[in-house]
Amino acid sequence: MRIVQALHAIDLRAGGPARVVVDLSAVLASRGHEIVIVSENPRDVSPAWMNSPTQGLPTCVTLPSLGWQIWDASFRRAVENVLANADLVHLHGLWEPFNLRVASIARRIGIPYIVTLHGMLDDWCMAQRTAKKQIYLAVAGRKMLESAAAVHCTAAAELAQSQKWFSKLQGTVIPNLVDLSAYENLPGADEARARFAFLSTPNPKLIFLSRISPKKGCEHLLECAEILRRRGILADVVIAGTGPAEYVETLRALADRRGIADAIHFIGHIDGSLKISLLQAGDLLVIPTSQENFGLVFFEALAAGLPVVTTNLVDTKDELAQSGAGWIVPQNATAFADTIEMIMKNPSDVAERKQRGRRWIFDNLATSAIACQIESMYKNVSSTLNQKRHKR
């Protein structure tokens, strides 16, 4: 099939959707599909993918950047050229005008499209700037969704929340594709320890690997570290990710006021083998987030043998608990500290859970199995369209 993947920016620092598009495109291309990525800002796309088609690799086309402009002829022509021979378009996200424009062009020329919500209609997300989002849905967003051939959610809990917002939603639940190829033979912790000397101390290592934003609950994590220190547990907290400089500075100041600045390590965005090595060097992945629809990092951590502690506010909380290597707790510092203290007192249990979680990932989120489910969704959309055309 010829499939167009659409995301306004391929920036891995911004979180999950970009990672999903990159991994999904690479895996589908390796399985013989012709994959074209369209983006206004393909910052983190491999140079080998840019513009020139190569067998077994995706192709990326950079579209004119319009911002909040309503329309532009060069943008329309560029999209039409890409869609000319496409079987379908896979749109990622909801709130970007970019998606509205691509969807509108696809409808006009008769190309079906799928929308992956990436948690954007979850209750927590809709509680932020609610009026603005409701206006957006009323003006254009609902039409885009209700005209889609399929709306894709990554967890049953996400679908249950999303269905509140428009009447015609027929949702499909398929987990995000996690490219596990890099996790089959793990690199070991040496690369991360060589890069970050504090990882070689005997203190417990609590890894936070995500965008740094108020949504992710970093304040709870810092308070948790202070509570643990008062209890005699001197944990190192590793914050791997980027965020607004002003917000990061407020976190540094908070750590200083709580007297734990020496144990809080901001290391910026990391990826590739260094990311996997960091996960292997940690004792727990700890993310006290307010919302996640899937949370790729949870499952990457399990694949690296790192147990997870997160909140009961994530859509995949049941899956993480079922893995045998995930602890789900309320979003408050004391609950996190109590859980981490309990875990640290049972090292033999933790060692067993690391192996259990890793086995669960390869049994339940095998890359080929999820790719097959996504291919089935694509084929169902394509065959339904062909049947409609035949009836005409």
C-alpha beads as a LAMMPS data file, in Angstrom:
LAMMPS data file: protein, C-alpha beads

392 atoms
391 bonds

1 atom types
1 bond types

-500.0 500.0 xlo xhi
-500.0 500.0 ylo yhi
-500.0 500.0 zlo zhi

Masses

1 110.0

Atoms # bond

1 1 1 0.000 0.000 0.000
2 1 1 0.990 3.632 -0.472
3 1 1 0.388 5.339 2.873
4 1 1 0.933 8.987 3.779
5 1 1 1.819 9.719 7.425
6 1 1 1.036 13.327 8.392
7 1 1 2.386 15.201 11.422
8 1 1 3.061 18.926 11.542
9 1 1 6.497 18.547 13.224
10 1 1 8.811 15.549 13.577
11 1 1 10.574 16.760 16.714
12 1 1 11.516 13.952 19.108
13 1 1 11.968 16.439 21.947
14 1 1 8.212 17.099 21.853
15 1 1 7.218 13.598 22.904
16 1 1 5.273 10.593 21.686
17 1 1 3.594 11.435 18.347
18 1 1 6.887 12.161 16.580
19 1 1 8.427 8.938 17.897
20 1 1 5.339 7.005 16.791
21 1 1 5.471 8.415 13.263
22 1 1 9.193 7.708 12.889
23 1 1 9.002 4.132 14.183
24 1 1 5.724 3.293 12.438
25 1 1 7.004 4.627 9.123
26 1 1 10.293 2.725 9.361
27 1 1 8.643 -0.570 10.277
28 1 1 5.926 -0.344 7.611
29 1 1 8.460 0.576 4.933
30 1 1 10.582 -2.430 5.915
31 1 1 7.468 -4.582 5.424
32 1 1 7.147 -3.522 1.788
33 1 1 4.761 -0.575 1.991
34 1 1 5.462 2.734 0.277
35 1 1 5.470 5.267 3.107
36 1 1 5.565 9.023 2.591
37 1 1 5.797 11.362 5.591
38 1 1 4.517 14.915 5.147
39 1 1 5.500 17.540 7.703
40 1 1 6.061 21.266 7.974
41 1 1 9.087 20.684 10.215
42 1 1 10.805 17.285 9.761
43 1 1 13.558 18.186 12.241
44 1 1 14.400 14.659 13.381
45 1 1 13.770 12.723 10.189
46 1 1 16.777 10.777 8.950
47 1 1 18.531 12.568 6.050
48 1 1 18.282 9.284 4.128
49 1 1 14.490 9.691 4.109
50 1 1 14.383 13.162 2.629
51 1 1 12.719 13.490 -0.769
52 1 1 14.473 10.723 -2.734
53 1 1 12.641 7.369 -2.572
54 1 1 14.800 4.432 -1.437
55 1 1 13.612 0.836 -1.383
56 1 1 12.700 -0.244 2.131
57 1 1 12.847 3.280 3.600
58 1 1 10.178 5.946 4.070
59 1 1 10.292 9.160 2.071
60 1 1 9.769 12.522 3.759
61 1 1 8.341 15.588 2.000
62 1 1 8.603 19.010 3.641
63 1 1 5.460 21.087 3.181
64 1 1 5.270 24.903 3.268
65 1 1 4.774 26.173 6.797
66 1 1 1.527 28.120 7.116
67 1 1 1.163 28.670 10.856
68 1 1 -2.436 29.786 11.425
69 1 1 -2.964 30.940 7.842
70 1 1 -6.186 29.545 6.477
71 1 1 -4.924 28.536 3.044
72 1 1 -2.036 28.681 0.599
73 1 1 -1.932 27.470 -3.013
74 1 1 1.602 26.084 -2.735
75 1 1 0.619 24.021 0.308
76 1 1 -2.454 22.660 -1.491
77 1 1 -0.477 21.705 -4.604
78 1 1 2.250 20.021 -2.540
79 1 1 -0.298 17.935 -0.625
80 1 1 -2.203 17.039 -3.781
81 1 1 1.018 15.825 -5.421
82 1 1 1.777 13.552 -2.479
83 1 1 -1.781 12.222 -2.253
84 1 1 -2.152 11.631 -6.000
85 1 1 -1.451 7.886 -5.809
86 1 1 -2.014 7.301 -2.085
87 1 1 -4.273 4.574 -0.730
88 1 1 -4.882 6.515 2.475
89 1 1 -3.597 9.232 4.792
90 1 1 -2.809 8.654 8.475
91 1 1 -3.156 11.922 10.415
92 1 1 -1.527 12.197 13.841
93 1 1 -3.131 14.600 16.297
94 1 1 -6.114 16.899 16.365
95 1 1 -5.384 20.467 17.377
96 1 1 -2.964 21.525 14.649
97 1 1 -4.419 23.468 11.670
98 1 1 -1.993 21.414 9.569
99 1 1 -4.185 18.345 10.052
100 1 1 -7.353 20.216 9.168
101 1 1 -5.813 21.313 5.878
102 1 1 -4.490 17.878 4.928
103 1 1 -7.820 16.250 5.839
104 1 1 -9.755 18.808 3.804
105 1 1 -7.613 18.164 0.733
106 1 1 -7.938 14.407 1.174
107 1 1 -11.748 14.680 1.365
108 1 1 -11.885 16.859 -1.724
109 1 1 -9.909 14.424 -3.889
110 1 1 -11.486 11.297 -2.417
111 1 1 -8.585 9.837 -0.392
112 1 1 -9.661 8.211 2.916
113 1 1 -7.889 9.199 6.109
114 1 1 -7.416 7.855 9.620
115 1 1 -6.908 10.056 12.676
116 1 1 -4.833 8.923 15.662
117 1 1 -5.886 11.069 18.622
118 1 1 -2.742 10.634 20.768
119 1 1 -4.813 11.301 23.901
120 1 1 -5.909 14.772 22.825
121 1 1 -9.551 14.171 23.808
122 1 1 -8.735 12.605 27.181
123 1 1 -10.531 14.171 30.146
124 1 1 -7.412 15.882 31.523
125 1 1 -6.520 17.355 28.125
126 1 1 -10.060 18.614 27.550
127 1 1 -10.018 20.275 30.972
128 1 1 -7.190 22.523 29.739
129 1 1 -8.422 25.505 27.678
130 1 1 -11.794 23.797 27.374
131 1 1 -13.679 26.664 25.724
132 1 1 -11.040 27.134 23.031
133 1 1 -11.026 23.418 22.239
134 1 1 -14.806 23.217 22.103
135 1 1 -14.889 26.113 19.637
136 1 1 -12.225 24.401 17.516
137 1 1 -14.254 21.179 17.491
138 1 1 -17.450 23.022 16.597
139 1 1 -15.863 25.012 13.770
140 1 1 -13.760 22.319 12.089
141 1 1 -12.411 19.563 14.335
142 1 1 -15.616 17.552 14.623
143 1 1 -16.073 17.529 10.850
144 1 1 -12.511 16.260 10.398
145 1 1 -13.123 13.446 12.876
146 1 1 -16.585 12.437 11.717
147 1 1 -15.399 12.355 8.099
148 1 1 -12.492 10.061 8.979
149 1 1 -12.544 6.461 7.798
150 1 1 -11.350 5.456 11.272
151 1 1 -10.384 7.128 14.536
152 1 1 -7.521 5.341 16.253
153 1 1 -7.025 5.227 20.023
154 1 1 -4.191 3.404 21.740
155 1 1 -6.072 2.160 24.812
156 1 1 -9.640 1.317 25.717
157 1 1 -9.571 4.003 28.418
158 1 1 -8.663 6.601 25.796
159 1 1 -11.548 5.564 23.559
160 1 1 -14.026 5.736 26.457
161 1 1 -13.026 9.341 27.190
162 1 1 -12.826 10.451 23.552
163 1 1 -16.309 9.239 22.648
164 1 1 -17.856 11.975 24.750
165 1 1 -16.985 14.665 22.265
166 1 1 -18.717 13.746 19.023
167 1 1 -21.567 11.508 18.059
168 1 1 -20.300 9.547 15.065
169 1 1 -17.009 8.297 16.441
170 1 1 -16.351 4.669 15.597
171 1 1 -13.098 4.152 17.397
172 1 1 -10.480 1.493 16.840
173 1 1 -8.163 0.490 19.688
174 1 1 -4.661 -0.628 18.709
175 1 1 -1.593 -0.062 20.917
176 1 1 1.084 2.246 19.620
177 1 1 3.735 0.444 17.647
178 1 1 6.933 0.230 19.676
179 1 1 9.968 -0.617 17.578
180 1 1 11.572 -3.237 19.808
181 1 1 14.461 -4.093 17.490
182 1 1 16.918 -1.997 19.527
183 1 1 15.804 -3.767 22.716
184 1 1 16.351 -7.337 21.563
185 1 1 20.067 -7.188 22.427
186 1 1 20.494 -4.589 25.127
187 1 1 23.650 -2.417 25.095
188 1 1 24.219 -2.461 28.873
189 1 1 24.583 0.410 31.324
190 1 1 28.259 1.226 30.626
191 1 1 27.589 3.898 27.981
192 1 1 25.322 5.869 30.313
193 1 1 27.651 5.448 33.305
194 1 1 30.600 6.674 31.261
195 1 1 28.597 9.733 30.207
196 1 1 27.081 10.513 33.612
197 1 1 29.382 9.780 36.560
198 1 1 26.622 9.981 39.182
199 1 1 25.098 6.795 37.759
200 1 1 28.012 4.836 39.252
201 1 1 27.159 5.697 42.863
202 1 1 25.379 3.067 45.034
203 1 1 22.313 5.299 45.517
204 1 1 18.983 4.195 44.001
205 1 1 18.498 5.761 40.570
206 1 1 15.015 7.123 39.791
207 1 1 14.713 7.886 36.083
208 1 1 12.334 10.505 34.702
209 1 1 12.421 10.352 30.889
210 1 1 9.888 12.627 29.243
211 1 1 9.098 16.162 28.226
212 1 1 9.558 18.491 31.181
213 1 1 6.185 20.165 31.693
214 1 1 3.742 20.743 34.567
215 1 1 1.570 17.932 33.176
216 1 1 4.288 15.374 33.923
217 1 1 4.286 15.982 37.669
218 1 1 7.939 16.851 38.244
219 1 1 7.048 18.762 41.413
220 1 1 5.631 15.560 42.904
221 1 1 8.850 13.750 42.019
222 1 1 11.013 16.356 43.767
223 1 1 8.827 16.251 46.870
224 1 1 9.014 12.456 46.766
225 1 1 12.825 12.627 46.708
226 1 1 12.763 14.911 49.759
227 1 1 10.476 12.502 51.635
228 1 1 12.753 9.580 50.774
229 1 1 15.781 11.510 52.030
230 1 1 14.062 12.200 55.348
231 1 1 13.498 8.442 55.586
232 1 1 17.196 7.756 54.982
233 1 1 16.922 6.765 51.296
234 1 1 19.360 8.928 49.326
235 1 1 18.031 8.532 45.803
236 1 1 19.460 10.178 42.699
237 1 1 16.736 11.591 40.431
238 1 1 17.689 11.718 36.758
239 1 1 15.516 14.088 34.709
240 1 1 16.074 13.330 31.028
241 1 1 14.160 15.606 28.693
242 1 1 13.690 19.192 27.652
243 1 1 11.118 21.835 28.471
244 1 1 10.619 25.587 28.688
245 1 1 13.725 27.140 30.257
246 1 1 11.686 29.187 32.737
247 1 1 9.851 26.091 34.001
248 1 1 13.068 24.074 34.292
249 1 1 14.555 26.883 36.371
250 1 1 11.551 26.781 38.726
251 1 1 12.227 23.077 39.251
252 1 1 15.903 23.727 39.975
253 1 1 14.896 26.392 42.486
254 1 1 12.372 24.016 44.068
255 1 1 15.027 21.325 44.445
256 1 1 17.327 23.864 46.074
257 1 1 14.634 24.991 48.538
258 1 1 13.909 21.374 49.464
259 1 1 17.612 20.742 50.104
260 1 1 17.934 18.004 47.448
261 1 1 19.618 19.897 44.588
262 1 1 22.701 17.664 44.913
263 1 1 20.594 14.618 44.015
264 1 1 18.623 16.083 41.055
265 1 1 20.355 15.688 37.697
266 1 1 18.995 17.471 34.609
267 1 1 20.649 15.823 31.602
268 1 1 18.588 17.120 28.669
269 1 1 17.149 15.151 25.762
270 1 1 18.753 11.797 24.991
271 1 1 17.946 9.151 22.431
272 1 1 19.323 6.089 20.677
273 1 1 21.585 3.652 22.489
274 1 1 22.327 6.195 25.242
275 1 1 18.626 6.269 26.157
276 1 1 18.459 2.487 26.418
277 1 1 21.696 2.431 28.404
278 1 1 20.280 5.012 30.819
279 1 1 17.176 2.876 31.334
280 1 1 19.411 -0.089 32.117
281 1 1 21.424 2.005 34.596
282 1 1 18.295 2.976 36.536
283 1 1 16.422 1.226 39.316
284 1 1 12.955 2.566 38.506
285 1 1 11.253 4.720 35.899
286 1 1 9.217 7.218 37.940
287 1 1 6.758 9.541 36.159
288 1 1 4.019 11.127 38.341
289 1 1 2.111 12.344 35.292
290 1 1 -1.362 13.890 35.155
291 1 1 -2.233 12.128 31.877
292 1 1 -0.817 9.793 29.241
293 1 1 -2.833 8.060 26.562
294 1 1 -0.167 5.402 25.982
295 1 1 3.202 6.527 27.277
296 1 1 5.820 5.024 24.957
297 1 1 8.521 5.477 27.572
298 1 1 6.740 3.109 29.973
299 1 1 6.958 0.269 27.506
300 1 1 10.465 1.158 26.357
301 1 1 11.518 0.994 30.009
302 1 1 9.949 -2.442 30.451
303 1 1 11.697 -3.618 27.276
304 1 1 14.991 -2.451 28.798
305 1 1 14.244 -4.320 32.035
306 1 1 13.351 -1.234 34.074
307 1 1 10.226 -1.402 36.279
308 1 1 7.774 1.515 36.209
309 1 1 6.040 3.590 38.878
310 1 1 3.368 5.964 37.579
311 1 1 -0.090 7.290 38.358
312 1 1 -3.599 5.949 38.061
313 1 1 -4.240 8.777 35.570
314 1 1 -2.610 7.037 32.584
315 1 1 -4.813 5.255 30.056
316 1 1 -2.562 2.180 30.001
317 1 1 -2.513 1.697 33.776
318 1 1 -4.169 -1.717 33.485
319 1 1 -1.639 -2.901 30.898
320 1 1 1.271 -1.700 33.032
321 1 1 -0.092 -3.497 36.078
322 1 1 -0.653 -6.664 34.033
323 1 1 2.987 -6.591 32.908
324 1 1 4.053 -7.501 36.452
325 1 1 6.622 -4.693 36.457
326 1 1 4.413 -1.662 36.928
327 1 1 3.165 -0.021 40.118
328 1 1 0.153 2.285 39.779
329 1 1 -0.327 4.846 42.564
330 1 1 -2.249 8.082 43.247
331 1 1 -0.604 11.292 42.078
332 1 1 0.902 12.499 45.336
333 1 1 4.447 12.525 46.633
334 1 1 3.795 10.448 49.744
335 1 1 2.181 7.624 47.765
336 1 1 5.153 7.575 45.418
337 1 1 7.635 7.631 48.307
338 1 1 5.810 4.799 50.108
339 1 1 5.813 2.669 46.954
340 1 1 9.455 3.338 46.111
341 1 1 10.531 2.580 49.691
342 1 1 8.623 -0.710 49.593
343 1 1 10.198 -1.630 46.253
344 1 1 13.709 -0.836 47.438
345 1 1 13.276 -3.144 50.441
346 1 1 12.619 -6.123 48.144
347 1 1 15.550 -6.321 45.683
348 1 1 14.981 -9.978 44.810
349 1 1 11.346 -9.202 43.895
350 1 1 12.496 -6.290 41.737
351 1 1 14.989 -8.487 39.892
352 1 1 12.249 -10.987 39.077
353 1 1 9.852 -8.238 37.990
354 1 1 12.444 -6.806 35.592
355 1 1 12.505 -10.098 33.711
356 1 1 8.732 -10.483 33.905
357 1 1 8.127 -7.031 32.435
358 1 1 10.583 -7.609 29.631
359 1 1 8.920 -10.915 28.720
360 1 1 5.484 -9.279 28.816
361 1 1 6.540 -6.602 26.333
362 1 1 7.823 -9.060 23.745
363 1 1 4.753 -11.271 24.220
364 1 1 2.119 -8.516 24.114
365 1 1 3.601 -5.623 22.130
366 1 1 5.739 -7.482 19.591
367 1 1 6.491 -5.054 16.764
368 1 1 5.347 -7.418 14.023
369 1 1 2.064 -8.179 15.795
370 1 1 1.158 -4.497 16.242
371 1 1 2.243 -3.779 12.648
372 1 1 -0.176 -6.496 11.480
373 1 1 -3.024 -4.863 13.411
374 1 1 -2.271 -1.476 11.880
375 1 1 -2.037 -3.005 8.405
376 1 1 -5.445 -4.625 8.962
377 1 1 -6.906 -1.231 9.893
378 1 1 -5.452 0.254 6.701
379 1 1 -6.723 -2.600 4.530
380 1 1 -10.213 -2.398 6.039
381 1 1 -10.343 1.310 5.230
382 1 1 -9.097 0.752 1.697
383 1 1 -11.454 -2.165 0.982
384 1 1 -14.462 -0.270 2.374
385 1 1 -13.707 2.652 0.054
386 1 1 -13.340 0.332 -2.930
387 1 1 -16.702 -1.287 -2.149
388 1 1 -18.368 2.131 -2.033
389 1 1 -16.789 3.083 -5.353
390 1 1 -17.913 -0.191 -6.919
391 1 1 -21.533 0.371 -5.805
392 1 1 -21.501 3.734 -7.484

Bonds

1 1 1 2
2 1 2 3
3 1 3 4
4 1 4 5
5 1 5 6
6 1 6 7
7 1 7 8
8 1 8 9
9 1 9 10
10 1 10 11
11 1 11 12
12 1 12 13
13 1 13 14
14 1 14 15
15 1 15 16
16 1 16 17
17 1 17 18
18 1 18 19
19 1 19 20
20 1 20 21
21 1 21 22
22 1 22 23
23 1 23 24
24 1 24 25
25 1 25 26
26 1 26 27
27 1 27 28
28 1 28 29
29 1 29 30
30 1 30 31
31 1 31 32
32 1 32 33
33 1 33 34
34 1 34 35
35 1 35 36
36 1 36 37
37 1 37 38
38 1 38 39
39 1 39 40
40 1 40 41
41 1 41 42
42 1 42 43
43 1 43 44
44 1 44 45
45 1 45 46
46 1 46 47
47 1 47 48
48 1 48 49
49 1 49 50
50 1 50 51
51 1 51 52
52 1 52 53
53 1 53 54
54 1 54 55
55 1 55 56
56 1 56 57
57 1 57 58
58 1 58 59
59 1 59 60
60 1 60 61
61 1 61 62
62 1 62 63
63 1 63 64
64 1 64 65
65 1 65 66
66 1 66 67
67 1 67 68
68 1 68 69
69 1 69 70
70 1 70 71
71 1 71 72
72 1 72 73
73 1 73 74
74 1 74 75
75 1 75 76
76 1 76 77
77 1 77 78
78 1 78 79
79 1 79 80
80 1 80 81
81 1 81 82
82 1 82 83
83 1 83 84
84 1 84 85
85 1 85 86
86 1 86 87
87 1 87 88
88 1 88 89
89 1 89 90
90 1 90 91
91 1 91 92
92 1 92 93
93 1 93 94
94 1 94 95
95 1 95 96
96 1 96 97
97 1 97 98
98 1 98 99
99 1 99 100
100 1 100 101
101 1 101 102
102 1 102 103
103 1 103 104
104 1 104 105
105 1 105 106
106 1 106 107
107 1 107 108
108 1 108 109
109 1 109 110
110 1 110 111
111 1 111 112
112 1 112 113
113 1 113 114
114 1 114 115
115 1 115 116
116 1 116 117
117 1 117 118
118 1 118 119
119 1 119 120
120 1 120 121
121 1 121 122
122 1 122 123
123 1 123 124
124 1 124 125
125 1 125 126
126 1 126 127
127 1 127 128
128 1 128 129
129 1 129 130
130 1 130 131
131 1 131 132
132 1 132 133
133 1 133 134
134 1 134 135
135 1 135 136
136 1 136 137
137 1 137 138
138 1 138 139
139 1 139 140
140 1 140 141
141 1 141 142
142 1 142 143
143 1 143 144
144 1 144 145
145 1 145 146
146 1 146 147
147 1 147 148
148 1 148 149
149 1 149 150
150 1 150 151
151 1 151 152
152 1 152 153
153 1 153 154
154 1 154 155
155 1 155 156
156 1 156 157
157 1 157 158
158 1 158 159
159 1 159 160
160 1 160 161
161 1 161 162
162 1 162 163
163 1 163 164
164 1 164 165
165 1 165 166
166 1 166 167
167 1 167 168
168 1 168 169
169 1 169 170
170 1 170 171
171 1 171 172
172 1 172 173
173 1 173 174
174 1 174 175
175 1 175 176
176 1 176 177
177 1 177 178
178 1 178 179
179 1 179 180
180 1 180 181
181 1 181 182
182 1 182 183
183 1 183 184
184 1 184 185
185 1 185 186
186 1 186 187
187 1 187 188
188 1 188 189
189 1 189 190
190 1 190 191
191 1 191 192
192 1 192 193
193 1 193 194
194 1 194 195
195 1 195 196
196 1 196 197
197 1 197 198
198 1 198 199
199 1 199 200
200 1 200 201
201 1 201 202
202 1 202 203
203 1 203 204
204 1 204 205
205 1 205 206
206 1 206 207
207 1 207 208
208 1 208 209
209 1 209 210
210 1 210 211
211 1 211 212
212 1 212 213
213 1 213 214
214 1 214 215
215 1 215 216
216 1 216 217
217 1 217 218
218 1 218 219
219 1 219 220
220 1 220 221
221 1 221 222
222 1 222 223
223 1 223 224
224 1 224 225
225 1 225 226
226 1 226 227
227 1 227 228
228 1 228 229
229 1 229 230
230 1 230 231
231 1 231 232
232 1 232 233
233 1 233 234
234 1 234 235
235 1 235 236
236 1 236 237
237 1 237 238
238 1 238 239
239 1 239 240
240 1 240 241
241 1 241 242
242 1 242 243
243 1 243 244
244 1 244 245
245 1 245 246
246 1 246 247
247 1 247 248
248 1 248 249
249 1 249 250
250 1 250 251
251 1 251 252
252 1 252 253
253 1 253 254
254 1 254 255
255 1 255 256
256 1 256 257
257 1 257 258
258 1 258 259
259 1 259 260
260 1 260 261
261 1 261 262
262 1 262 263
263 1 263 264
264 1 264 265
265 1 265 266
266 1 266 267
267 1 267 268
268 1 268 269
269 1 269 270
270 1 270 271
271 1 271 272
272 1 272 273
273 1 273 274
274 1 274 275
275 1 275 276
276 1 276 277
277 1 277 278
278 1 278 279
279 1 279 280
280 1 280 281
281 1 281 282
282 1 282 283
283 1 283 284
284 1 284 285
285 1 285 286
286 1 286 287
287 1 287 288
288 1 288 289
289 1 289 290
290 1 290 291
291 1 291 292
292 1 292 293
293 1 293 294
294 1 294 295
295 1 295 296
296 1 296 297
297 1 297 298
298 1 298 299
299 1 299 300
300 1 300 301
301 1 301 302
302 1 302 303
303 1 303 304
304 1 304 305
305 1 305 306
306 1 306 307
307 1 307 308
308 1 308 309
309 1 309 310
310 1 310 311
311 1 311 312
312 1 312 313
313 1 313 314
314 1 314 315
315 1 315 316
316 1 316 317
317 1 317 318
318 1 318 319
319 1 319 320
320 1 320 321
321 1 321 322
322 1 322 323
323 1 323 324
324 1 324 325
325 1 325 326
326 1 326 327
327 1 327 328
328 1 328 329
329 1 329 330
330 1 330 331
331 1 331 332
332 1 332 333
333 1 333 334
334 1 334 335
335 1 335 336
336 1 336 337
337 1 337 338
338 1 338 339
339 1 339 340
340 1 340 341
341 1 341 342
342 1 342 343
343 1 343 344
344 1 344 345
345 1 345 346
346 1 346 347
347 1 347 348
348 1 348 349
349 1 349 350
350 1 350 351
351 1 351 352
352 1 352 353
353 1 353 354
354 1 354 355
355 1 355 356
356 1 356 357
357 1 357 358
358 1 358 359
359 1 359 360
360 1 360 361
361 1 361 362
362 1 362 363
363 1 363 364
364 1 364 365
365 1 365 366
366 1 366 367
367 1 367 368
368 1 368 369
369 1 369 370
370 1 370 371
371 1 371 372
372 1 372 373
373 1 373 374
374 1 374 375
375 1 375 376
376 1 376 377
377 1 377 378
378 1 378 379
379 1 379 380
380 1 380 381
381 1 381 382
382 1 382 383
383 1 383 384
384 1 384 385
385 1 385 386
386 1 386 387
387 1 387 388
388 1 388 389
389 1 389 390
390 1 390 391
391 1 391 392
